[in-house]
Amino acid sequence: MASAAPPATGPNRPGGAGSSRLAALSDRLRAHGDGVRAAPPRGRWQASTALVLAPGDHDVEVAIIERTHREDDRWSGQLAFPGGRRDANDPDLATTAAREAAEEVGLELSSPLARVAEQRARVRPGVVACYAFAVAERQPLVPQPQEVAAAWWVPLSTLCDPRNATSVRHRGLSFKAIDVQGHALWGLTLLLLEGFAALVDIELATG
């Protein structure tokens, strides 16, 4: 069963403020011109995530998931974008992002608008890429329970509201975060989100 959308949003109305802003953001991302790039050499592990944008009543909304708690998942229980490891049959990392979004929350995506960020691992050399996608309307999010505990459409205004700035302590250190539905969005996902924010010139809650 799909998780409920945040209370601040209502049914999508085509042609509303959310649609207009999504069109503007999509134009900026396409102008970035980095939709699909060749992946790193196969000798290193590769993963990809999908930052999916949809029009809401008053704002653009982003699909965010809470990962299921699993001992074999280093990001277990954290907030994230749909995503995962590249399969041998994936021709590129954009395909990986779209496939994972379909498998994890039932989102059907077409070509990406742009590759908005890339993070490279240091301890075990590899890469996590992030691709931005747009959908014409807010689709139901249907979590695959083995991978996803919950999923929401979250307005960009929530991610940019300074009142939602928070922090997380991990291994004795403090990390900046954004409060989403009572959960902290931080770490890798926040770094990827910052890459998107820089491209479209918005300021996140964390500054």
N, C-alpha and C positions, 0 to 999 in steps of 0.2 A: 504494500500500500504506500502511495506517495506521501511524503511528509508535507505538512501544511506549509504554505508560504508565510513569511513574516506578517504579522498583523497589520503592519503599516501599509501594506499594499493591497489592492483589490483586483477585480477582474481586469484583464487587459482591454483597453479600448484602442483599436487600430486608429492611427492618425493622431493620437494624443501627444503630450509632451514627451513621453518616453520614446515614442517612435521617432520624433524629430531629433531628439538628442542622439538616439542610436544611429540614425543616418549620418549625423555629423561626426560621431566617433568613428564610424566605419570608414568614412572618407579619409580621415586622418590616418587610420591604420593602413589602409590600402596605399596611401601616399608614401608610407614608410617603405613599402616595396620589398619586404623580406618575408614573403609568405611561406616558401618551402626552400630550405637549404639542404645541401648534402650533409648527411650525418657524419659523425666522427668515424674513424676506422672501426671495423667490426671487432677488433681485439679488445675493445673496451665496452662495458655495459652501457646501455642507452635506455632512457625513459622519456616520456613526454606527457604533458598535461594539457587539458583543454579549458581555456578561460572563455566561457560561453556567455554571451551578452544577449539579453532579450528586452523588448520594450514593456515597461509597466505603465501604470496610470500616470505617474508624475515623473518617472525617472527610468534610466536604464538599470536593469537588474542583472546580477551575476549568479551563476549556479555554483553553490558551495556545498561540499559534502563533509560529513563527519565519518572518518574511517572506523570500521569495526575494530574492536580490540582483539588483536591477534599477537601471539608471542613471536611469530616469524616476520612481523612487519615492523620495521624501525620507526614508521610514522603512525603506528597503531593509535587509534583514538583521537588523532589530531584532525583539525579542519584542513581541507585541501580542495583543489580542483580535481575533477575526474581525471584519472591518468594511471599510467603504469609502464611496465617494461615493454620494450619493442620486441615483437615477434619476428621470427625469421622470415615470415611471409609479408611483413610490412615493408613496402617499397621506400618509405621515408618516415620521419618522426611525426609529420602532420597526420599521416594515416594512423599511426599509433594513437595519437590523441583522440581522433574521431572514433576509432574502434573502442577505446576504453570508455569514452563517454556513453556509447551505445550499450556496452556491456554492464557498466556500473549503475547508470541511472536512466537508461532507455532514451537518451537524446539522439536524434538523427541529425547529423551535421553534414554540411557540404564542404566546399573548399574553405580553408582558413583565410582570414583577412590579413594576417601578418604573424610572423614569429616575433613575439614580444619580449622574450627573455630566454636566457640560458644560464644554468648554473653547473659548474664543474666540481666534481667531488675530488678531494685531495687524498684521502686515505686509500680508497679503492677507486682508481681512476675511472671516471665515467662522466656522463652528462645527463642533465634533466632539462629538456626544452619545454617552452610554454608557447602555445599557439592560441590566438584569439579567433573566435568564431562568432557569428551573429545568426540568430534565428528570428523569423518574422513575427512570431508570437511566443508567449511564455508556455512552453510545453510542460505537462506533468512530469515531475521527477519521481522515478520509480526505483528506489534503492535495491540493489542486489545484496541481500543480507550478509553474504559471506565476505563482501568487500566494504559495504557502506551501511553504517548504522542509521544515518539520517541525511536528508538533503533539503536545501532551501534555495529559493530565489531571494537574493539579498540586494536591496537598492544600493547603488553607488553612494548615495547620500549617507547611508549608514556607515560605509567604509571610510568616508571622508569627514564624518562628524567628530571633532576633537573630543567630545564628551565620551566617545567610545574608545579612546586611547587607553591602553592598560599595559601590563607587563606580565611576564612569565619568568619564574625562577627555574633554572635547569642546571643541574650539577653545580649548584652554588653560585651561578651567574644569573644576572637579570637581563632579559631580552624584551624589546618592545613588542607590542601586540595590539590587536584590535578586537574589541568585544563583539561577537556575533552570536546572537541567540543564547547568551550566557556562556559561550565558549570562547576561548582565545585563539585567534588566527595569528600565527607567528611563524618564525623559522623559515623554511624553504618556501612555503606558500606566500608568505609576506614578501620575501625577496622577489619572487616572480611577479606578484601584484605590483610591486614598486617599479618593475620594468615596464609594465603596461601603463602605470600612472605617468611615468616620465614621457612616454610616447604621445599620450593624449593631453598632457599638461594639466593634470589634476593633482591636488594635494590630499594625500591620505590622512586619516585621523592621527597617525603617528608623526606627521610632519615630513 
